[in-house]
Each structure stands twice: as C-alpha cells, then as structure tokens.
C-alpha cells in the first residue's frame, strides 16, 4: 500500500513539476540567472520530498506552486523595470576593453584572473591582444569580441554574396522513409529511389540517415552498417 502511495505521489509531482516548468519558461542551464537557479533547485527538492509525503502531499504541491509563481512574477517585473532587472537578475560587466583589465568589475563578478583566462582559452583566445572586449554576462558566461584584425573573414569583406543555406531535411531515419518530410522537399519516392540507386543503395533499409539539401535538391546518405576503425582516435 505504501509503495502504491509513493508511486502515485511521484507521478503527481512529476506532472506538477512539468506544468510549472512550462509556466516558468524553457531555458538552458547556461541561460539561468542566479534567481532561476535557486528556484529550480528548490522546486526539484520539494518535488523529490513530495514522493514520500503520503499524508499531506498537497502542501508540497502548494509550495512548488508558490516558488513557480514567484519566478513567473519576477520574469514579468524584470521585463518591465530595468532597475529591478539589474537588482534581481544582474547586469553585464566589462572585464576587458581595448587593452585594459577592469579590476573593480572582476571583484563585482567574483571572478579571478585565472578563471577569466581559462574562459578566454576555452573560446580559442590565448592572447588578450587578439580581443577588443570581454563582457561577463549575468548568467556567468563570458562574451568575447575579437579585434577587427583578428576576427574571421566574412563574405561581405570581399564583396561576395553566397546563397542562403537552408536546414537539411531528414527523409530517412534508421531505414525508414519519412514521407511528409520527403514531400516537403518537393520530391517523391520515385526521386528518392533514383538517388538511392545512384549512390549504391538497394533500398532505404540500408540507410541509417538520409538528409536533403532543399536549396541544391541534393541528398546525403549514410549507410546503416559501417566497418569500425581498427583504432579509436580518442583512446
């Protein structure tokens, strides 16, 4: 009987947790502010506790609801008030700009120079002279603006106008044809069969992944079975 109660309250807590997460909005971990992070941990802890609360599980649900509503209300308030947004969520801090390191902002961000250099190296910058500006964002990430002389070359720099690339459409997954996606590309099964045969496949059951470039109307096919390399390059 106790096991059944635990299972029931666990299912209820999962459903409630899912609904509250949808209410709070979808964010990746790297996009969470400190407030969102605290609320998320609190709701998760309460949801876990709810699984073993058999007598009054509604109290746990009310607590989760209050936490979620507070996060929802904060998102509304911070969306309307710039001053409150800076207080609750935080604001970006310039750590480095035009050859200068701002030590006071390092202290405000609570990041030391070693962590800063590690962030820079993780993004491919081992020499600070290659950077124009480094901004510490409210969510703890570091945004880097390269110096003009060291940024990647773009087509507009050399007066080129390449055609816009579109999303590749999956038409074969694990040997199965997705007819809706195939139709979306403007092709049919007859066209697909010709493409399969031209690349040495007898049928879609031999294909692990098939992706169509809608701009060039070209399909990339990856076989279902491949021979493993004798040596793993990551060993």
C-alpha positions in Angstrom: 0.0 0.0 0.0 2.8 2.4 0.9 4.6 1.6 -2.4 1.4 2.4 -4.3 1.1 5.8 -2.5 4.7 6.6 -3.2 4.2 5.8 -6.9 1.0 7.9 -7.1 2.6 10.9 -5.4 5.7 10.6 -7.5 3.6 10.7 -10.7 1.6 13.7 -9.4 4.8 15.5 -8.5 6.3 14.9 -12.0 3.1 16.2 -13.7 3.0 19.2 -11.5 6.8 19.8 -12.0 6.3 19.6 -15.8 3.4 22.1 -15.8 5.3 24.5 -13.5 8.4 24.3 -15.7 6.3 25.2 -18.8 4.9 28.1 -16.8 8.3 29.4 -15.9 9.6 29.0 -19.5 12.2 26.9 -21.2 15.8 27.9 -20.5 19.1 26.1 -20.9 21.3 25.8 -17.8 23.7 28.4 -19.3 20.8 30.8 -19.6 19.6 30.6 -16.0 20.1 33.6 -13.7 21.0 33.1 -10.1 17.4 33.6 -9.1 16.1 31.0 -11.7 18.8 28.6 -10.5 17.7 28.9 -6.8 14.1 28.5 -7.7 14.8 25.4 -9.9 16.8 23.7 -7.1 14.1 24.5 -4.5 11.2 23.1 -6.7 13.2 20.0 -7.5 13.9 19.3 -3.8 10.3 19.8 -2.9 9.2 17.5 -5.8 11.5 14.8 -4.5 10.2 15.2 -1.0 6.6 15.0 -2.3 7.2 11.4 -3.4 7.4 10.3 0.2 4.8 12.6 1.7 1.7 10.4 1.9 -0.4 12.3 4.4 -0.4 15.8 3.0 1.2 15.9 -0.4 -1.0 18.9 -1.3 1.2 21.0 1.0 4.3 20.2 -1.2 2.3 21.0 -4.3 1.3 24.4 -2.9 4.9 25.1 -2.0 6.1 24.2 -5.6 3.3 26.4 -7.0 4.4 29.4 -4.8 8.0 29.0 -6.0 7.0 28.8 -9.6 4.6 31.7 -9.4 7.3 33.8 -7.8 9.7 33.0 -10.7 6.9 33.9 -13.2 6.1 37.2 -11.4 9.8 38.1 -11.3 10.1 37.5 -15.0 7.2 39.9 -15.6 8.5 42.5 -13.2 12.1 42.4 -14.6 10.7 42.6 -18.1 9.0 45.9 -17.3 11.6 47.5 -15.0 15.2 48.0 -16.0 16.2 49.0 -12.5 14.7 45.9 -10.9 16.1 43.7 -13.6 19.6 44.9 -12.7 19.0 44.3 -8.9 17.3 40.8 -9.2 18.9 39.3 -12.4 22.1 41.3 -12.5 23.8 43.2 -15.4 26.7 42.6 -17.7 30.2 43.7 -16.6 33.0 44.7 -18.9 36.1 42.9 -17.7 38.5 43.8 -20.6 38.3 46.5 -23.2 40.8 47.9 -25.7 43.9 46.5 -23.8 42.6 47.3 -20.3 41.6 45.0 -17.5 38.9 46.4 -15.1 39.8 45.0 -11.7 36.8 46.5 -9.9 34.4 44.6 -12.3 36.4 41.4 -11.6 35.6 41.9 -8.0 31.9 42.6 -8.7 31.7 39.5 -10.9 33.6 37.4 -8.3 35.8 36.0 -10.9 39.6 35.9 -10.7 42.1 36.5 -13.5 42.9 32.8 -13.8 39.2 31.9 -14.4 39.0 34.7 -16.9 42.0 33.5 -18.8 40.5 30.0 -18.8 37.3 31.2 -20.3 39.3 33.0 -23.0 41.3 29.9 -23.8 38.2 27.8 -24.0 36.9 30.1 -26.7 40.2 30.0 -28.6 41.9 33.2 -27.3 45.3 32.6 -25.8 46.5 36.2 -26.4 44.5 39.1 -24.9 45.8 41.4 -27.6 43.6 39.4 -30.1 40.5 40.7 -28.2 38.7 44.0 -28.3 36.2 43.5 -25.4 35.3 40.8 -22.9 31.9 41.0 -21.1 30.9 38.9 -18.1 27.2 38.2 -18.6 24.6 37.9 -15.8 24.3 34.2 -16.2 28.0 33.6 -15.7 29.1 33.2 -19.3 31.8 35.3 -21.0 31.1 37.1 -24.3 34.2 37.9 -26.3 34.5 40.4 -29.1 37.6 39.8 -31.3 39.7 42.7 -32.6 38.9 43.6 -36.2 42.3 42.5 -37.4 41.8 39.0 -35.9 38.1 38.3 -36.5 37.2 35.6 -39.1 36.9 36.8 -42.7 33.3 37.1 -43.9 31.9 37.0 -47.5 30.9 40.7 -47.2 34.5 41.6 -46.5 35.4 40.5 -50.1 32.2 41.6 -51.7 30.7 38.0 -52.1 27.0 37.2 -51.8 26.7 33.5 -51.2 23.3 31.8 -51.4 21.4 31.4 -48.1 21.8 27.9 -46.7 18.6 26.2 -45.5 18.0 23.5 -42.9 18.7 19.9 -44.1 15.5 17.8 -44.0 15.6 14.3 -42.7 13.9 12.0 -45.1 15.3 8.6 -44.0 15.9 7.7 -40.3 17.2 4.3 -39.3 16.0 2.7 -42.5 12.5 4.3 -42.5 11.3 6.9 -45.0 9.5 10.0 -43.7 7.0 10.7 -46.5 5.9 14.0 -45.0 9.4 15.4 -44.9 10.1 14.0 -48.4 7.1 15.8 -49.7 8.2 19.0 -48.0 11.4 18.9 -50.1 9.3 18.8 -53.3 10.3 15.2 -54.1 8.6 11.8 -54.1 9.6 8.2 -53.6 10.5 7.7 -57.3 13.1 10.5 -57.0 14.3 9.0 -53.7 14.8 5.5 -55.2 16.8 7.0 -58.1 19.1 8.8 -55.6 19.5 5.6 -53.6 20.5 3.5 -56.6 22.8 6.2 -57.9 24.7 6.1 -54.6 24.9 2.3 -54.5 22.0 1.5 -52.1 19.3 -1.1 -52.9 16.7 0.4 -50.6 16.1 2.7 -47.7 16.5 -0.2 -45.3 20.3 0.1 -46.0 20.4 3.8 -44.9 20.9 5.0 -41.4 20.4 8.7 -42.2 19.3 10.5 -45.3 19.2 14.3 -45.4 18.1 16.5 -48.3 19.6 19.9 -49.1 16.5 21.8 -50.3 18.5 24.5 -52.0 20.5 22.2 -54.2 18.0 19.4 -54.1 20.8 17.0 -53.1 20.6 14.1 -50.7 23.3 12.9 -48.3 23.1 9.2 -47.4 24.8 7.5 -44.6 24.9 3.6 -44.6 23.2 1.6 -41.8 26.3 -0.6 -41.4 29.8 0.7 -41.4 33.1 -1.1 -40.5 34.6 0.2 -37.3 38.1 1.7 -37.5 40.8 -0.6 -36.1 42.0 2.1 -33.8 39.9 4.6 -31.9 41.3 8.1 -32.4 40.1 9.0 -28.9 41.9 6.3 -27.0 
